[in-house]
Amino acid sequence: MTDTQRRGRRIMMTPGELDAFLAEQRTCRVATVGGDGAPHVGALWFAWDGAALWLYSITRSRRWTQIRKDPRIAVVVDDGHAYGELRGVELSGRAECVGEAPRTGERCAELDAPERLFAGKYFGMTTMPHDGRHAWLRLTPDSVVSWDFRKIPG
């Protein structure tokens, strides 16, 4: 094992730290792939249920169009200002649409938990308001890489 690999293991988040971090952070950056292979990155709000990242995206966005053609995405959630405070998570895999698009509130059992999490986190509500412009994307990550520079001995 190289020194870089050992350092990476020392600074990665535990599952509990990862869950707490994703529960408290509000904004993620989502990278999609365009038809010409060019990347596109945009910010979104999200909910984490412990297994999947739920993204609530406008259905008339460039992001939505690109994901429908090529579902591969990478998402970064990070925090910190000074070097020794930096921490974050990169999740990657394939996004899939869940529920109707755009979402109007039709009953969808798969969306009960993410909508409850999202409504509480961003709106201080117990039920999700629907505007007929957004829809849900679920990323069940193939890869999760985390870092917490606060763990570096200093």
VMD Tcl script that draws the C-alpha trace (Angstrom):
set ca {
  {0.00 0.00 0.00}
  {1.37 3.42 -0.94}
  {1.57 6.41 1.41}
  {-1.20 8.08 -0.62}
  {-3.51 5.08 -0.13}
  {-2.78 4.98 3.63}
  {-3.49 8.72 3.92}
  {-6.72 8.29 1.95}
  {-7.93 5.63 4.36}
  {-7.04 7.77 7.38}
  {-9.04 10.76 6.16}
  {-12.08 9.02 4.69}
  {-15.36 9.35 6.57}
  {-16.88 6.46 8.48}
  {-20.40 5.44 7.35}
  {-21.88 7.35 10.31}
  {-19.82 10.46 9.53}
  {-20.85 10.26 5.87}
  {-24.56 9.99 6.75}
  {-24.33 12.94 9.19}
  {-22.38 15.06 6.69}
  {-24.87 14.45 3.86}
  {-27.81 15.12 6.20}
  {-26.45 18.53 7.21}
  {-25.15 19.83 3.86}
  {-27.63 21.62 1.63}
  {-26.12 21.94 -1.84}
  {-24.42 19.48 -4.16}
  {-22.83 19.89 -7.57}
  {-24.01 17.46 -10.22}
  {-21.87 16.68 -13.27}
  {-23.61 15.27 -16.34}
  {-22.35 14.26 -19.78}
  {-23.52 16.07 -22.91}
  {-24.13 14.46 -26.28}
  {-20.72 15.64 -27.47}
  {-19.04 14.20 -24.34}
  {-18.58 17.61 -22.73}
  {-19.26 17.80 -18.99}
  {-21.89 20.09 -17.49}
  {-21.97 20.94 -13.77}
  {-24.84 22.52 -11.87}
  {-25.88 22.96 -8.25}
  {-28.90 21.23 -6.73}
  {-30.53 20.55 -3.40}
  {-30.62 16.90 -2.38}
  {-31.70 14.35 0.21}
  {-29.66 11.34 1.37}
  {-31.51 8.31 2.70}
  {-28.46 6.29 3.74}
  {-28.29 4.37 0.46}
  {-29.23 6.78 -2.33}
  {-28.88 10.46 -3.14}
  {-32.18 12.00 -4.24}
  {-31.99 15.00 -6.57}
  {-34.99 17.24 -7.27}
  {-34.36 18.67 -10.73}
  {-36.27 20.95 -13.07}
  {-37.42 18.77 -15.96}
  {-36.81 21.48 -18.56}
  {-33.15 21.84 -17.64}
  {-30.04 20.96 -19.58}
  {-29.18 18.53 -16.75}
  {-32.48 16.65 -17.12}
  {-32.12 16.37 -20.90}
  {-28.55 15.09 -20.61}
  {-29.40 12.54 -17.90}
  {-32.29 11.16 -19.96}
  {-29.81 10.53 -22.83}
  {-26.84 9.42 -20.70}
  {-27.60 8.63 -17.04}
  {-23.96 8.69 -15.87}
  {-23.41 11.37 -13.23}
  {-20.94 12.39 -10.55}
  {-21.99 14.44 -7.54}
  {-19.79 16.36 -5.11}
  {-20.84 17.66 -1.70}
  {-18.11 19.54 0.15}
  {-17.49 21.98 2.96}
  {-14.69 23.93 4.62}
  {-12.67 27.08 4.05}
  {-9.16 26.53 5.37}
  {-7.19 23.53 4.10}
  {-7.42 21.71 7.42}
  {-11.23 22.08 7.43}
  {-11.91 20.60 3.99}
  {-14.23 17.62 3.84}
  {-16.50 16.16 1.24}
  {-17.97 13.26 -0.67}
  {-17.99 12.33 -4.35}
  {-20.71 9.90 -5.42}
  {-20.94 8.51 -8.94}
  {-23.10 6.11 -10.89}
  {-26.27 6.23 -12.95}
  {-29.26 8.45 -12.20}
  {-32.76 7.12 -12.66}
  {-36.05 8.98 -12.75}
  {-38.52 7.95 -10.03}
  {-42.19 8.97 -10.08}
  {-43.94 11.09 -12.65}
  {-42.06 13.79 -14.53}
  {-42.78 16.52 -13.82}
  {-43.90 15.64 -10.29}
  {-47.42 16.70 -9.36}
  {-47.84 14.59 -6.23}
  {-49.26 11.31 -7.55}
  {-48.92 8.58 -4.95}
  {-45.52 6.89 -5.27}
  {-44.43 4.80 -2.27}
  {-40.76 4.96 -3.36}
  {-40.85 8.73 -2.88}
  {-42.39 8.79 0.62}
  {-39.05 8.80 2.48}
  {-37.06 11.11 0.18}
  {-39.90 13.64 -0.03}
  {-40.28 13.64 3.76}
  {-36.51 14.15 4.18}
  {-36.37 16.87 1.51}
  {-39.46 18.75 2.76}
  {-38.10 18.81 6.30}
  {-34.56 19.79 5.30}
  {-35.42 22.65 2.93}
  {-38.95 23.78 3.74}
  {-39.42 22.88 7.40}
  {-42.51 20.91 6.39}
  {-43.62 17.29 6.79}
  {-45.05 16.98 3.27}
  {-43.49 17.89 -0.04}
  {-44.90 20.83 -2.01}
  {-45.08 20.07 -5.76}
  {-44.81 22.72 -8.43}
  {-45.25 20.64 -11.58}
  {-41.78 21.69 -12.80}
  {-39.46 19.31 -10.93}
  {-39.01 15.55 -10.82}
  {-36.93 13.10 -8.81}
  {-33.67 11.50 -9.81}
  {-32.18 8.75 -7.66}
  {-28.47 8.05 -7.61}
  {-27.63 4.75 -5.94}
  {-23.88 5.25 -6.12}
  {-21.49 2.72 -7.66}
  {-18.63 4.64 -6.06}
  {-18.38 6.79 -2.92}
  {-15.14 8.60 -2.09}
  {-14.96 10.79 1.01}
  {-12.36 12.93 2.72}
  {-12.12 14.86 5.97}
  {-8.90 16.86 6.27}
  {-9.76 17.58 9.91}
  {-8.43 14.03 10.54}
  {-4.93 14.93 9.34}
  {-2.63 15.15 12.36}
  {-1.41 18.62 12.60}
}
mol new
graphics top color blue
foreach p $ca { graphics top sphere $p radius 0.5 }
foreach p [lrange $ca 0 end-1] q [lrange $ca 1 end] { graphics top cylinder $p $q radius 0.2 }
display resetview
